[in-house]
């Protein structure tokens, strides 16, 4: 198994200690991406990636190699401390550059592990935000470990070990889980928008070229009858109201 680790911290302390502990329970090859070493300029908010395609991003030379590595791996590990009750500027900047993936999800066969540390509070909030982001990317299953490390001489490893073992077993199994209802909703929002002749050009091209526009959800994922019906209802509704 191949894993990509995205370190959103500007240093290697508590959060990175959590990652190193998790690695003891995960079988595979790891590629580390430390965002503080990538020198990614701040997102300019130019909308080129969303409207015309990610190849038009002015910082594509820094962003696309990372995204390509994520596409090529089996599991994604994102590590981030809490800064001012949110993710670090390093990680937020990277996620801003990948906003187009919200519109054009493609990580349906990937599993992810989120690791968040804090000296005080905010770890649950940050873990939830990263979970939501990855699910908008299409990620099939997201595992989370968040903990307060402030004032402790050593990490409490029980939760890290338990969750990282589950993540490891799930990635190796190649089992694909049914999406949550919210994931089905947002999939069909973008799918319905891609059916509009006056929709976003890059979105229309992606949804039609991949063929996803014809499916209730990614064809890699098996939907139960209830979610199939739900998806069809959502698609018809969004086609009318969008």
Secondary structure, 3 states (H helix, E strand, C coil): CEEEEEECCCCCCHHHHHHHHHHCCCCCEEEEEEHHHHCCCCCCCCCHHHHCCHHHCCCHHHHHHHHHHHHHCCEEEEEEECECCECCHHHHHHHHHCCHHHHCCCCCCCEEEEEEEECCCCHHHHHHHHHHHHHHCCCCEEEEEEEECCCCCCCCCHHHHHHHHHHHHHHHHCCCCCCCHHHHHHHHHHHHHHCCCCCCHHHHHHHHHHCHHHCCCCCCCCCCHHHHHHHHHHHHHHHHHC
